[in-house]
C-alpha cells in the first residue's frame, strides 16, 4: 500500500502564534521540529497499518520546512519550491490514499487558527461549483483526478468540521481547539499521539471506502481577491472571466487543468498590491 502525506504547518499541535510559522522568527527551528514530529507520527502509523511506501510532501510556504535528517528514515520527502502541483506535488494514480497533516480552516472561518486559503494576503474566498472550499477541498480534487481517496486529516476542530463538508467521511484528528486566530487549546501530547494511532488505524483499515473527490463535466472556480487590482492582474490569464470587481472565474472540464489555472491566477493576483 502506497500512501501520500501532505504536511502543512499552521494546523500542527502547539502552533498558535505568527512567530511559530515565520521562517525569520527565533521560534521557527523549534516549530519545524514539532512539524517533523507530527509527520513522523503519521508515517509510523501508516507503516504500522500496512503501508509499504510513504511519500511526504512539504506543503508550507517555501515548502522546505521538514527536517529531513529527523524524518522517519522509511519515508521519502519532496521538499522545496516551486512545485507544479504545490501542496499535492508527487500525487498520481499509483497511490492508495492521502493523509493531510497540519492543515487549517479556510479563509473567513470565525476564530479558526491561522485561517486562510492558499494566500492570506490576496484571497478572500474560493468556491468550486458554488461550494465554498479551503485548501483541503481544493487539494482533494487533485487526488480525485487520479482516483485517490482521502483517508484522514489533522488540524484544529474548525478544520475537522470543514473537511467533512468539503471532502466527505474521512477520519479527523483534532490536535487543538480553536479559540481565536492566534490562540488555541492544545490537547495533551499524549492524547494527540493516541489519536494518531487510533484514527489512522481506522483510516487505513479499508481505504477503498474513503471519499474520492471527483468532478464530472464543467467545473467552475470563483476566486474572490482581497482587492480589485488583484483581480485586474489575474485577468491577464486568457481563460479568466470577470464576475465582478473582485471575483475572477475559471472553468474547465479537467480538474488538473483547472488547478493549474488557479495557481496561475493566484500568482498573477498576488504579484500586485
ZADODREN-549915 format. One record per residue (C-alpha): x, y, z. Coordinates in pm, 1 decimal. Example, Ala and Ser with C-alpha at 12.3 -4.5 7.8 and 13.67 -1.06 7.14 Angstrom:
<rs>
1230.0, -450.0, 780.0 .
1367.0, -106.0, 714.0 .
</rs>
This chain:
<rs>
0.0, 0.0, 0.0 .
138.9, 338.8, -107.6 .
45.8, 647.3, 96.2 .
85.4, 1017.4, 15.2 .
116.0, 1262.5, 307.6 .
84.9, 1639.2, 256.5 .
217.8, 1833.2, 556.6 .
123.5, 2196.1, 616.1 .
230.1, 2386.2, 928.7 .
-46.0, 2606.2, 1072.2 .
-250.4, 2310.0, 1196.5 .
37.2, 2140.2, 1378.1 .
-7.8, 2070.1, 1750.5 .
127.7, 2352.6, 1967.9 .
148.8, 2615.5, 1692.7 .
-62.6, 2924.0, 1756.3 .
146.3, 3240.7, 1715.7 .
252.8, 3411.6, 1393.9 .
610.6, 3369.0, 1517.3 .
560.8, 2992.0, 1509.5 .
515.2, 2983.4, 1130.5 .
750.3, 3266.9, 1032.4 .
1083.7, 3142.4, 896.1 .
1251.7, 3461.6, 1019.8 .
1144.1, 3402.5, 1379.5 .
1367.3, 3268.0, 1655.4 .
1088.1, 3018.4, 1728.0 .
1093.2, 2865.7, 1381.2 .
1356.0, 2595.4, 1428.2 .
1165.8, 2466.7, 1731.7 .
832.6, 2460.4, 1547.9 .
991.4, 2291.6, 1245.6 .
1075.7, 2008.3, 1483.9 .
716.3, 1991.5, 1603.0 .
607.3, 1976.1, 1237.9 .
856.4, 1696.3, 1168.7 .
749.4, 1511.2, 1484.3 .
383.7, 1512.7, 1379.1 .
472.3, 1399.9, 1026.7 .
661.1, 1111.8, 1188.7 .
354.3, 1010.0, 1387.1 .
160.4, 979.6, 1062.2 .
442.4, 795.7, 884.6 .
479.9, 547.6, 1170.7 .
109.5, 468.6, 1182.6 .
94.4, 432.1, 803.5 .
367.7, 166.5, 817.5 .
209.6, 7.0, 1126.6 .
-113.8, -38.2, 931.1 .
0.4, -187.5, 603.5 .
184.0, 82.5, 409.5 .
483.8, -38.3, 213.6 .
578.8, 304.5, 74.5 .
518.0, 655.0, 212.0 .
592.2, 976.2, 23.9 .
573.1, 1304.3, 215.8 .
527.2, 1644.5, 50.3 .
632.6, 1953.1, 249.9 .
340.6, 2188.9, 186.5 .
405.9, 2503.7, 389.8 .
525.7, 2837.6, 247.0 .
857.2, 2771.8, 65.8 .
799.0, 2401.3, 127.0 .
1143.0, 2331.9, 274.6 .
1049.4, 2315.0, 643.4 .
1060.2, 1945.2, 737.5 .
1395.5, 1840.2, 882.7 .
1493.9, 1550.1, 660.1 .
1754.2, 1402.7, 896.8 .
1488.7, 1383.7, 1170.8 .
1218.6, 1240.2, 944.8 .
1133.0, 870.7, 975.0 .
1401.5, 711.5, 750.6 .
1147.5, 483.0, 584.3 .
969.8, 782.9, 424.6 .
1062.7, 973.2, 110.3 .
1042.8, 1355.1, 112.9 .
951.9, 1607.0, -158.2 .
1094.1, 1940.1, -47.3 .
1142.7, 2288.1, -195.2 .
959.2, 2510.2, -442.4 .
822.6, 2598.1, -688.3 .
625.2, 2278.6, -742.2 .
380.5, 2233.0, -1032.5 .
123.6, 2068.2, -804.4 .
210.6, 2274.6, -496.4 .
72.7, 2106.0, -182.8 .
-5.7, 1791.9, -383.8 .
327.1, 1752.5, -562.4 .
404.1, 1385.8, -622.1 .
46.1, 1256.2, -627.9 .
-50.7, 1020.4, -908.8 .
-264.0, 714.7, -970.1 .
-19.2, 473.2, -805.7 .
-120.2, 585.6, -453.5 .
-378.8, 409.0, -238.3 .
-463.2, 704.4, -15.2 .
-384.9, 1056.4, 105.0 .
-333.2, 1189.2, 458.4 .
-327.3, 1562.6, 538.7 .
-124.7, 1680.4, 839.3 .
-107.9, 2031.6, 988.9 .
-392.3, 2169.9, 778.0 .
-603.4, 2472.5, 877.2 .
-951.6, 2614.2, 821.1 .
-1044.5, 2820.1, 516.6 .
-1042.3, 3197.6, 485.5 .
-1328.4, 3367.6, 670.0 .
-1367.1, 3095.7, 935.8 .
-1472.8, 3251.6, 1264.0 .
-1186.8, 3206.4, 1515.7 .
-1011.9, 2945.7, 1300.2 .
-642.8, 2925.4, 1390.7 .
-439.9, 3083.1, 1104.7 .
-745.4, 3060.1, 877.0 .
-666.8, 3134.8, 509.9 .
-690.7, 2971.2, 169.3 .
-360.6, 2944.8, -17.4 .
-282.2, 3315.9, 21.9 .
-370.5, 3509.1, 335.2 .
-280.4, 3834.2, 162.9 .
-474.4, 3807.6, -161.2 .
-759.4, 3553.0, -131.8 .
-1093.4, 3648.5, 28.1 .
-1294.2, 3342.0, -78.2 .
-1289.7, 3046.0, -316.4 .
-1582.7, 2838.0, -440.8 .
-1597.4, 2536.5, -670.0 .
-1931.0, 2491.4, -845.1 .
-2075.5, 2732.3, -588.2 .
-1942.5, 2541.6, -284.6 .
-1701.1, 2719.9, -51.8 .
-1363.8, 2546.0, -38.8 .
-1047.7, 2560.5, 167.2 .
-710.3, 2410.3, 92.9 .
-811.4, 2056.8, 186.8 .
-1109.2, 2060.7, -50.5 .
-917.2, 2219.8, -337.1 .
-627.0, 1977.7, -297.9 .
-858.6, 1677.9, -275.8 .
-978.4, 1747.2, -629.1 .
-619.7, 1685.2, -746.0 .
-612.3, 1349.7, -566.7 .
-957.6, 1273.2, -704.8 .
-838.2, 1343.4, -1058.7 .
-615.2, 1038.1, -1014.4 .
-885.5, 840.6, -832.2 .
-704.2, 850.3, -496.8 .
-917.6, 863.4, -176.5 .
-861.8, 1099.0, 116.9 .
-813.2, 894.1, 433.2 .
-756.6, 1140.5, 718.9 .
-679.7, 1499.2, 813.3 .
-518.2, 1657.7, 1121.5 .
-558.6, 2015.0, 1249.1 .
-789.9, 2216.6, 1471.7 .
-1158.4, 2145.9, 1538.2 .
-1277.0, 2408.2, 1286.1 .
-1071.3, 2243.2, 1013.6 .
-1207.1, 1899.8, 1105.5 .
-1568.7, 2012.8, 1059.8 .
-1493.9, 2179.8, 726.9 .
-1306.9, 1875.5, 595.0 .
-1620.6, 1666.2, 643.1 .
-1817.0, 1924.4, 441.2 .
-1561.7, 1962.6, 163.9 .
-1440.7, 1603.7, 130.7 .
-1675.4, 1354.8, 297.7 .
-1643.4, 1074.4, 552.3 .
-1272.5, 1082.7, 633.4 .
-1105.3, 1040.6, 972.7 .
-1030.8, 1366.4, 1156.7 .
-750.3, 1410.3, 1409.5 .
-817.6, 1715.9, 1627.0 .
-489.3, 1829.5, 1784.1 .
-615.3, 2164.1, 1919.0 .
-940.4, 2353.5, 1972.7 .
-957.6, 2698.0, 1816.2 .
-1012.7, 2999.6, 2041.4 .
-904.0, 3277.8, 1804.7 .
-680.6, 3325.3, 1502.6 .
-371.8, 3320.3, 1726.2 .
-491.6, 3116.8, 2023.7 .
-588.5, 2752.9, 2075.2 .
-646.6, 2498.7, 2347.7 .
-381.3, 2236.6, 2268.1 .
-467.1, 1884.4, 2374.0 .
-205.3, 1690.2, 2567.5 .
73.6, 1548.3, 2356.8 .
-1.7, 1201.0, 2486.5 .
-369.5, 1221.7, 2386.1 .
-279.9, 1354.9, 2039.4 .
-32.4, 1071.6, 1989.7 .
-302.9, 821.3, 2087.0 .
-545.1, 988.5, 1843.0 .
-296.4, 937.8, 1562.7 .
-270.2, 567.8, 1645.3 .
-644.3, 511.7, 1668.9 .
-765.0, 732.7, 1384.3 .
-504.2, 626.5, 1129.1 .
-557.6, 259.0, 1211.1 .
-925.8, 315.8, 1129.5 .
-847.6, 524.3, 818.8 .
-616.8, 260.2, 674.1 .
-844.1, -34.2, 753.6 .
-1036.1, -12.8, 426.0 .
-906.9, 265.9, 204.7 .
-1149.3, 184.7, -77.2 .
-1439.9, 303.7, 137.0 .
-1290.7, 652.0, 185.9 .
-1409.4, 953.1, -17.3 .
-1273.3, 1032.4, -362.1 .
-1339.6, 1393.9, -467.4 .
-1414.4, 1350.1, -837.9 .
-1567.9, 1612.9, -1065.9 .
-1769.1, 1539.0, -1379.1 .
-1849.4, 1785.4, -1657.3 .
-1774.8, 2156.4, -1646.7 .
-1609.3, 2278.3, -1326.6 .
-1624.9, 2645.9, -1229.6 .
-1397.9, 2800.3, -967.0 .
-1462.7, 3154.1, -843.6 .
-1165.1, 3328.9, -685.2 .
-1250.4, 3636.8, -480.5 .
-946.4, 3856.2, -431.8 .
-890.7, 4095.1, -142.9 .
-851.1, 4392.2, -377.0 .
-990.3, 4487.9, -715.2 .
-640.9, 4545.4, -855.4 .
-551.3, 4182.0, -780.0 .
-848.6, 4065.1, -987.4 .
-735.0, 4307.1, -1261.3 .
-397.2, 4135.1, -1267.7 .
-548.9, 3784.7, -1262.9 .
-743.2, 3874.9, -1577.4 .
-413.5, 3850.5, -1767.1 .
-487.7, 3476.8, -1763.5 .
-650.8, 3426.3, -2107.3 .
-920.1, 3186.0, -1980.3 .
-1028.2, 3409.5, -1689.7 .
-1381.6, 3550.2, -1673.0 .
-1459.5, 3863.9, -1471.6 .
-1761.9, 3808.7, -1244.8 .
-1741.7, 4139.4, -1057.7 .
-1483.9, 4385.4, -924.5 .
-1306.6, 4127.7, -705.3 .
-1416.5, 3788.2, -839.2 .
-1249.9, 3604.2, -1127.2 .
-1392.3, 3276.4, -1260.9 .
-1200.6, 2997.1, -1428.4 .
-1367.5, 2696.6, -1592.3 .
-1262.0, 2359.0, -1727.1 .
-1387.8, 2003.3, -1761.0 .
-1043.1, 1882.9, -1648.4 .
-968.7, 1937.2, -1278.6 .
-592.6, 1921.3, -1317.6 .
-605.5, 2196.2, -1580.3 .
-837.3, 2398.0, -1353.0 .
-590.0, 2360.3, -1065.7 .
-302.9, 2485.4, -1281.0 .
-515.7, 2782.4, -1393.1 .
-598.5, 2850.1, -1028.5 .
-230.5, 2859.3, -937.0 .
-156.3, 3090.7, -1229.4 .
-441.3, 3324.6, -1129.3 .
-312.3, 3337.4, -770.5 .
39.9, 3413.7, -886.3 .
-86.1, 3694.2, -1108.6 .
-320.1, 3838.9, -846.5 .
-66.3, 3807.2, -568.6 .
203.5, 3982.0, -770.4 .
46.8, 4323.2, -713.3 .
-63.3, 4510.8, -402.1 .
</rs>
